[in-house]
């Protein structure tokens, strides 16, 4: 490993950036895991309610919730990429 890479890795600013990224990643992961667990528990605890039509349509509540969780996963991934991109740009601007 060259000297510049070593300096970057050892810098406190870089370590703060990694810590923030890790906290963000674990927070979003926890959000999605809790969503999936609650989805499964809702299907087990309230099967009749989850089988009812969603707002008068042919789709059931459980399917509406499943689509919502998938949308949450996509939005969370896009949000994470955007935030990490901003952090990276702040870091890059600070080094110039």
N, CA, C and O of each residue as an XYZ file, in Angstrom:
384
protein
N       0.840     -1.162      0.000
C       0.000      0.000      0.000
C       0.897      1.241      0.000
O       1.857      1.329      0.765
N       0.567      2.190     -0.866
C       1.408      3.387     -0.956
C       1.106      4.364      0.192
O       0.141      4.182      0.934
N       1.922      5.373      0.320
C       1.850      6.320      1.446
C       0.558      7.140      1.427
O      -0.034      7.374      2.481
N       0.115      7.577      0.250
C      -1.108      8.376      0.152
C      -2.313      7.569      0.616
O      -3.153      8.077      1.359
N      -2.400      6.329      0.187
C      -3.507      5.464      0.607
C      -3.486      5.264      2.112
O      -4.534      5.302      2.757
N      -2.331      5.058      2.665
C      -2.183      4.877      4.118
C      -2.634      6.135      4.861
O      -3.306      6.036      5.888
N      -2.271      7.321      4.353
C      -2.677      8.572      4.986
C      -4.187      8.743      4.972
O      -4.783      9.179      5.957
N      -4.796      8.399      3.856
C      -6.253      8.511      3.736
C      -6.934      7.566      4.718
O      -7.858      7.965      5.428
N      -6.488      6.331      4.761
C      -7.093      5.332      5.645
C      -6.920      5.704      7.114
O      -7.811      5.450      7.925
N      -5.810      6.290      7.456
C      -5.526      6.650      8.848
C      -6.126      7.989      9.276
O      -6.110      8.315     10.463
N      -6.647      8.758      8.344
C      -7.169     10.084      8.702
C      -8.466      9.965      9.512
O      -9.300      9.107      9.222
N      -8.638     10.817     10.516
C      -9.850     10.781     11.341
C     -11.111     11.111     10.533
O     -12.192     10.595     10.814
N     -10.958     11.969      9.537
C     -12.097     12.336      8.689
C     -12.617     11.113      7.927
O     -13.828     10.914      7.826
N     -11.719     10.310      7.401
C     -12.099      9.104      6.669
C     -12.768      8.106      7.611
O     -13.746      7.458      7.236
N     -12.251      7.981      8.821
C     -12.838      7.066      9.799
C     -14.239      7.521     10.202
O     -15.130      6.691     10.386
N     -14.438      8.832     10.339
C     -15.783      9.357     10.626
C     -16.742      9.039      9.480
O     -17.891      8.663      9.709
N     -16.264      9.193      8.258
C     -17.077      8.897      7.086
C     -17.486      7.424      7.068
O     -18.643      7.104      6.792
N     -16.560      6.545      7.356
C     -16.876      5.113      7.399
C     -17.863      4.784      8.510
O     -18.761      3.963      8.327
N     -17.695      5.426      9.662
C     -18.595      5.189     10.789
C     -20.007      5.649     10.449
O     -20.981      4.954     10.739
N     -20.113      6.816      9.837
C     -21.436      7.337      9.456
C     -22.096      6.441      8.416
O     -23.293      6.162      8.492
N     -21.318      6.002      7.460
C     -21.850      5.114      6.425
C     -22.323      3.802      7.030
O     -23.373      3.286      6.648
N     -21.570      3.267      7.956
C     -21.932      2.013      8.597
C     -23.223      2.164      9.408
O     -24.105      1.307      9.349
N     -23.324      3.263     10.166
C     -24.545      3.507     10.948
C     -25.758      3.616     10.042
O     -26.818      3.067     10.344
N     -25.606      4.311      8.952
C     -26.690      4.484      7.991
C     -27.096      3.143      7.386
O     -28.281      2.826      7.288
N     -26.108      2.372      6.986
C     -26.381      1.068      6.369
C     -27.110      0.148      7.343
O     -28.087     -0.501      6.967
N     -26.644      0.085      8.592
C     -27.293     -0.791      9.578
C     -28.683     -0.285      9.942
O     -29.581     -1.085     10.205
N     -28.871      1.022      9.961
C     -30.200      1.576     10.239
C     -31.202      1.206      9.160
O     -32.324      0.801      9.462
N     -30.799      1.342      7.903
C     -31.692      0.981      6.803
C     -31.940     -0.528      6.777
O     -33.046     -0.974      6.471
N     -30.930     -1.295      7.092
C     -31.098     -2.754      7.143
C     -32.094     -3.130      8.223
O     -32.966     -3.968      7.999
N     -31.973     -2.516      9.395
C     -32.899     -2.799     10.497
C     -34.326     -2.424     10.110
O     -35.266     -3.156     10.422
N     -34.491     -1.300      9.441
C     -35.811     -0.875      9.000
C     -36.458     -1.930      8.101
O     -37.628     -2.270      8.277
N     -35.700     -2.437      7.148
C     -36.257     -3.435      6.231
C     -36.493     -4.777      6.913
O     -37.503     -5.430      6.647
N     -35.591     -5.197      7.778
C     -35.778     -6.466      8.483
C     -37.029     -6.399      9.363
O     -37.824     -7.339      9.382
N     -37.206     -5.299     10.087
C     -38.397     -5.143     10.928
C     -39.650     -5.148     10.058
O     -40.659     -5.737     10.444
N     -39.605     -4.512      8.905
C     -40.755     -4.503      7.991
C     -41.122     -5.917      7.551
O     -42.297     -6.285      7.565
N     -40.130     -6.710      7.162
C     -40.394     -8.075      6.724
C     -40.916     -8.948      7.864
O     -41.812     -9.767      7.656
N     -40.369     -8.780      9.054
C     -40.826     -9.573     10.205
C     -42.270     -9.217     10.551
O     -43.091    -10.107     10.773
N     -42.582     -7.927     10.599
C     -43.954     -7.517     10.889
C     -44.925     -7.998      9.810
O     -46.063     -8.356     10.110
N     -44.478     -8.006      8.571
C     -45.293     -8.521      7.473
C     -45.625     -9.999      7.695
O     -46.775    -10.413      7.551
N     -44.617    -10.777      8.044
C     -44.842    -12.193      8.301
C     -45.742    -12.425      9.499
O     -46.621    -13.286      9.467
N     -45.521    -11.654     10.557
C     -46.352    -11.800     11.755
C     -47.800    -11.378     11.498
O     -48.728    -11.980     12.039
N     -47.990    -10.365     10.687
C     -49.350     -9.934     10.345
C     -50.096    -11.053      9.613
O     -51.282    -11.277      9.854
N     -49.403    -11.743      8.733
C     -50.020    -12.852      8.024
C     -50.367    -14.013      8.935
O     -51.352    -14.715      8.703
N     -49.561    -14.220      9.975
C     -49.811    -15.310     10.923
C     -50.902    -14.933     11.922
O     -51.803    -15.729     12.186
N     -50.825    -13.726     12.477
C     -51.756    -13.318     13.520
C     -53.119    -12.873     12.994
O     -54.127    -13.061     13.675
N     -53.168    -12.295     11.813
C     -54.423    -11.757     11.269
C     -54.703    -12.283      9.867
O     -54.841    -11.485      8.939
N     -54.790    -13.597      9.681
C     -54.952    -14.114      8.316
C     -56.266    -13.688      7.648
O     -56.297    -13.430      6.445
N     -57.349    -13.617      8.430
C     -58.635    -13.225      7.830
C     -58.601    -11.763      7.385
O     -59.071    -11.425      6.299
N     -58.046    -10.913      8.224
C     -57.974     -9.487      7.878
C     -57.063     -9.261      6.679
O     -57.358     -8.420      5.830
N     -55.961     -9.997      6.599
C     -55.020     -9.818      5.501
C     -55.561    -10.356      4.174
O     -55.093     -9.966      3.105
N     -56.557    -11.262      4.249
C     -57.136    -11.833      3.028
C     -58.263    -10.960      2.471
O     -58.723    -11.187      1.352
N     -58.705     -9.975      3.233
C     -59.793     -9.104      2.758
C     -59.316     -8.237      1.594
O     -58.129     -7.939      1.463
N     -60.278     -7.838      0.750
C     -59.912     -6.958     -0.378
C     -59.366     -5.619      0.107
O     -59.837     -5.053      1.094
N     -58.376     -5.138     -0.602
C     -57.750     -3.852     -0.279
C     -58.535     -2.730     -0.934
O     -58.518     -2.591     -2.157
N     -59.224     -1.925     -0.128
C     -59.992     -0.767     -0.587
C     -60.939     -1.115     -1.730
O     -61.081     -0.357     -2.689
N     -61.579     -2.265     -1.613
C     -62.581     -2.660     -2.594
C     -62.036     -3.235     -3.888
O     -62.811     -3.506     -4.805
N     -60.743     -3.428     -3.993
C     -60.164     -3.967     -5.226
C     -60.045     -5.483     -5.134
O     -60.401     -6.076     -4.116
N     -59.549     -6.104     -6.183
C     -59.352     -7.554     -6.198
C     -58.086     -7.954     -5.436
O     -57.889     -9.131     -5.135
N     -57.251     -7.002     -5.131
C     -56.001     -7.274     -4.421
C     -56.276     -7.343     -2.912
O     -57.056     -6.558     -2.374
N     -55.624     -8.294     -2.248
C     -55.806     -8.433     -0.799
C     -54.877     -7.472     -0.054
O     -53.943     -6.910     -0.626
N     -55.161     -7.301      1.238
C     -54.334     -6.431      2.067
C     -52.895     -6.934      2.126
O     -51.959     -6.135      2.096
N     -52.711     -8.242      2.208
C     -51.357     -8.789      2.336
C     -50.525     -8.473      1.089
O     -49.323     -8.227      1.188
N     -51.163     -8.480     -0.074
C     -50.440     -8.135     -1.307
C     -50.116     -6.648     -1.352
O     -49.037     -6.260     -1.799
N     -51.043     -5.816     -0.892
C     -50.790     -4.377     -0.854
C     -49.617     -4.063      0.079
O     -48.770     -3.225     -0.230
N     -49.585     -4.744      1.215
C     -48.486     -4.545      2.154
C     -47.171     -5.046      1.543
O     -46.129     -4.409      1.701
N     -47.223     -6.177      0.854
C     -46.008     -6.720      0.221
C     -45.458     -5.745     -0.822
O     -44.251     -5.509     -0.875
N     -46.331     -5.183     -1.643
C     -45.877     -4.203     -2.633
C     -45.311     -2.951     -1.967
O     -44.349     -2.358     -2.454
N     -45.919     -2.558     -0.848
C     -45.423     -1.395     -0.109
C     -44.025     -1.650      0.447
O     -43.175     -0.760      0.420
N     -43.784     -2.857      0.948
C     -42.466     -3.189      1.483
C     -41.431     -3.225      0.366
O     -40.299     -2.781      0.556
N     -41.810     -3.747     -0.792
C     -40.878     -3.732     -1.929
C     -40.554     -2.296     -2.342
O     -39.403     -1.977     -2.643
N     -41.570     -1.435     -2.356
C     -41.338     -0.029     -2.681
C     -40.445      0.620     -1.631
O     -39.577      1.424     -1.968
N     -40.649      0.278     -0.358
C     -39.799      0.794      0.712
C     -38.346      0.367      0.505
O     -37.431      1.158      0.733
N     -38.131     -0.867      0.079
C     -36.771     -1.351     -0.166
C     -36.104     -0.563     -1.298
O     -34.929     -0.210     -1.199
N     -36.838     -0.293     -2.357
C     -36.284      0.470     -3.483
C     -35.982      1.904     -3.055
O     -34.907      2.430     -3.345
N     -36.932      2.533     -2.368
C     -36.737      3.915     -1.915
C     -35.566      4.000     -0.945
O     -34.766      4.933     -1.013
N     -35.463      3.028     -0.043
C     -34.360      3.010      0.915
C     -33.016      2.878      0.198
O     -32.055      3.560      0.553
N     -32.946      2.012     -0.799
C     -31.701      1.837     -1.550
C     -31.327      3.124     -2.285
O     -30.165      3.530     -2.274
N     -32.303      3.762     -2.920
C     -32.033      5.018     -3.630
C     -31.606      6.118     -2.662
O     -30.695      6.891     -2.960
N     -32.253      6.189     -1.521
C     -31.925      7.178     -0.509
C     -30.505      6.963      0.013
O     -29.746      7.916      0.187
N     -30.160      5.702      0.260
C     -28.817      5.375      0.748
C     -27.755      5.797     -0.275
O     -26.750      6.408      0.088
N     -27.977      5.473     -1.536
C     -27.014      5.832     -2.582
C     -26.869      7.343     -2.679
O     -25.762      7.852     -2.851
N     -27.972      8.056     -2.571
C     -27.912      9.516     -2.644
C     -27.128     10.100     -1.471
O     -26.285     10.976     -1.662
N     -27.403      9.620     -0.266
C     -26.703     10.134      0.912
C     -25.218      9.810      0.846
O     -24.389     10.671      1.139
N     -24.867      8.592      0.470
C     -23.462      8.210      0.375
C     -22.764      9.028     -0.709
O     -21.608      9.417     -0.546
N     -23.459      9.287     -1.808
C     -22.890     10.135     -2.857
C     -22.591     11.535     -2.346
O     -21.555     12.111     -2.677
N     -23.503     12.089     -1.533
C     -23.269     13.420     -0.955
C     -22.084     13.385      0.000
O     -21.252     14.292     -0.014
N     -22.000     12.354      0.824
C     -20.865     12.243      1.750
C     -19.556     12.154      0.978
O     -18.559     12.773      1.350
N     -19.573     11.382     -0.092
C     -18.363     11.229     -0.899
C     -17.973     12.562     -1.544
O     -16.792     12.907     -1.595
N     -18.964     13.309     -2.035
C     -18.667     14.606     -2.655
C     -18.140     15.605     -1.647
O     -17.247     16.389     -1.969
N     -18.677     15.598     -0.421
C     -18.170     16.491      0.623
C     -16.736     16.143      0.933
O     -15.898     17.032      1.087
N     -16.441     14.857      1.026
C     -15.069     14.396      1.315
C     -14.128     14.814      0.183
O     -13.014     15.272      0.437
N     -14.576     14.657     -1.068
C     -13.728     14.975     -2.212
C     -13.497     16.479     -2.292
O     -12.381     16.912     -2.581
N     -14.533     17.287     -2.041
C     -14.363     18.737     -2.074
C     -13.434     19.228     -0.983
O     -12.692     20.193     -1.170
N     -13.479     18.554      0.167
C     -12.619     18.941      1.274
C     -11.159     18.646      1.008
O     -10.288     19.294      1.588
N     -10.868     17.685      0.146
C      -9.467     17.317     -0.126
C      -8.851     18.154     -1.242
O      -7.643     18.092     -1.466
N      -9.665     18.931     -1.939
C      -9.139     19.746     -3.045
C      -8.539     21.028     -2.557
O      -8.053     21.827     -3.358
